[in-house]
Each structure stands twice: as C-alpha cells, then as structure tokens.
C-alpha cells in the first residue's frame, strides 16, 4: 500500500487521537507521538499504531499522532482511516 | 519506618524535622493545649491605619527566615500574597516561609521568589498551577508541608505552626481593624480560613481596598486581633474571586453517578429529619445535591445544615426550606456571598470550628453525608487528591480528610476512567485521605462499599444498585484501558503530607522527568 498524499483522521477531543499521515520513502516509517498519558501508555500506543501500519502493508509513511487518552480500538480505527484517506 | 498505611517514610526529613507517623484517624486525640499568643497592647491614641505597604514594612521589622501567613478567600483573584512578597523581595529578605491556606495559578510569581531564595518554605492545604509544578521539580530547598483545612487551624492554635506576621485580605475593614468579607468591590463572603491566623500570629495586618469609618458592620474578625490596617487600591480581581453562578453538569455520565450516589444515601437510611450534608462545587458533586434534593422533597424531610464552601445551589436549598441552616467557611459564588450577608440562618464558621480535630468538637463531627472527589483510589479505599496522573502536585486535601473522618457516610463519586486512566489502582501514588474514612465509591459502572462497612453493604444488598467489590471495579476499568505503567519517582522528598492531626500520612517524591 502506497501513501501518496497527506491525510488526517480523529480530533483533539478528550479520549480521542488526531492522526496525520504523509508520504515517505519506501522502507521508512516515522512516528511522532505526543500523549497526555505518555508515561503510562506511551509504549502501548506506539505498538498499536505500528501494528496497524504493518497490518495494512504500508511501507513508507510519516505519522504524527496527538493523543488525548484514546483507547486502543479508537487509536487503531483512526490510524486505519487516515491511511485509507492517504492512498 | 512504615506508617499504619504501609507507607515508607523516613524518621527524620531534612527541612521538616522528626516525623510522627500516621497511626489511625483518631489515634492522636485526647488532652491537648493551645498556644499562648504574644501581642503588643494598643493604647487609646494609637493609630492603626497606614497608607501603603512601604509604610507598613518601614514600621514592621520583618527579618530573614520569618513565617508569613495568607488565606485564600480571594482564590485565583488574590493580589495580596504577590504584592507582599514582591515588596519583601525588593527589600532583600531571604529564607521566608509562606504559610498560605491555598496556592492558585495567580501566585506564579512565587516561583521566582523560590529561585532567588526569598522563599524557602511553603505550608499550604492546596497547591495548583505553576507553583505546584515548580515544587514538584524540587525548586524549594525544604519540602512543602501539605495540611488539611482543619489541620492548619490545629497547627496554628497548638503553636506547631508559628506565624510571625499574618496578612489578611480584607474586602472591608474599618480604621480600627474590624473586618468583614461581605461589602466592597472585592467581596468574597465568609472569611473562615483567616480566623486562626488573625488570632494567633504575633502581628496581624489587614490589607483592604474598602476602608470604612469605625465600626464596620458586620464584624467577622475583630479589632482585638489586628495591629495594622493598610489601605491599597485593589486586593483582588473580582473575576477570579467568585464565579457568577455555579451550574450543574449536563454530562450524562456524571449525572448517572450522581443519581446512584443519591440512591445509596437513601438506602443508607440517612435521609431523615435533621440530616446534614456537604458536597464540593465540582460538577458531579453538585449534581448529587440536586438528586438528593428530589429525595428530600419526596420524603418531606428538613435537614439541619449543609456546610463547607457554600455554593448558590445550597443557598437555594436553604431558601426552599430543605435545610434549617448553612455553616459557611468560604463562599464559592456571588449568590452565596449575598445569602451569607443577608440571611441570618446562613452562618459563619472558622476553619477550626469546621475541621480542627483538637477542639471540643468540629462541625465535621456532626456531618451525616459527605460527597468527595478523587484523583485515584486504591484497593484499601485510600484516596489521592494531591498528585495528578504524572506524579506532579495538583491539589491537596483542603477539607477532604477532615470531612471524610467526621462524617457518618463518606462517598467518593468519580468516573471509573478519566482519559484512559483507570481511577482505581492497587496503590495510590499519594495518600491524602486514609481508606478507613471512606465508606463507598460510586462510579458509572458500579458501586464498591468499603468492607469495613458491613452494615452499609447489607442495607444496599436489598436495593437494585450495582454492587461490586473494589477489585471487580478495578478489573472492569483495566479491561478497557489496559494497565498503566506506574509513575517512577526519585528518592528526594518534595512534599510532606500531614494528616489533620499533624502526623505524617505520606510524602510526595520528585518525579523523573
């Protein structure tokens, strides 16, 4: 799956996450995460995002994620939507 | 050593002293003494009024290392603390201790005074904003001492907390030092937290922006305690002092919590003639009052009193005849200020009368029902309202532990999760109020009753209320959120949490950041 443009999904509301994706060279996956629960859930959130990227077969993408305490299911859904919008 | 709640606390803490460990809510009571007060007699022709803070500090010999006290009725609109500290910093003073009943974001200039060594000690009951951040990062050489509203009055009256100079923010003062909070452009209502300061400080100064001819009417704090009256342009920003109105939340989750809490109160049998009640001004807490009101009306019950920081909502309940009286230590909104001024059954109480455990009976001892908040609560029902999710100080007991200890039924109302963080933990990061004082936790997904309250558990088992153990509630939340990684802390102690009786219930350690 190839990312060709910039796309967004999500909001900055409490319990949501705003995902912005943009194209990157083949083989490069960049993730820039900020979260209000970084200390408690930072690692988990990164895993959920990267797992979704892998699952969708994306091979070059830059992701900026601004988390406001979203649950894992919300995070995965926002990432999926953003990626689909960016094809 | 470990205290009764298993918290590891050193026997001696630098900048605090010898630690008396917490041994249980009422273990340190019995015969107590109050401190004697040093004073200078005022003679018939002496004048108390001064026209500026500079005149005051020329006259008062403030020296390095003194303890200065302030009270927080002007809340986030308070100018007095900042003005006084600015003047003293300019005069080159160092090593001062600020004993303020609460610190708000408006007190941010204190951070600068900490960094320059003007202020080296802080004693307070509630700490938020930039000062809380700075303290949590270890900017103060001595740990902050965090007390309760009743505990602060106890500390002052016992001589435990010696105040060299008390600064009273006075919305109205007369030329001889009689003070009230109900008139003037900075009117804030009851001045309950300032009473012990006025009575026990070596020197008491009233700072006012509304100087009236002698005698002021009414008199809340008397001339016999006041050495000087300083007239200045403005003691505070009315916008920050009181909110216009207090509104009940529309958040459906908060409303369901409130409804369940009210049903629990009803099932406990405490909705009866002469009942008493206290709740905070927060959205969910106030919604409990609204639900309780319906039940009281249905059952045609008249309560004896509601107490605490008073909001317009409680005033309405008084006016509608649901309570015979209000006992008020601080007014939260304009409606409360007006009622306190005009209605004789809306009465004054000092912080000591409110919650001091070493008196001949505090108001909290007569409380039936208390509604409390929580940042975290653990499997032993210990509550944290001192540190936030990142381990940084963002509050404090205020009256939390006082009311929890005194009331017959102390209920914590809270969402089960807040922005992905489960509220129920194995251990809270900081214990503010001991679990032995907490009777039940009400969340949107279930109610947990403290196993110490078998009687309550039995009463509730006859209702449809969703009862669970606290362990079950915790698991329910963690299934949704996941298990959060614990906050890592360093050894350094940045705050000592004193229980209301002066024993140490916990400490706050510096967070890794």
Interface residues (C-beta under 8 A of the other chain):
Chain A: X14 X15 X36 X37 X39 X40 X41 X43 X44 X68 X69 X70 X71 X72
Chain B: X389 X390 X391 X418 X419 X420 X421 X480 X481 X482 X484 X485 X487
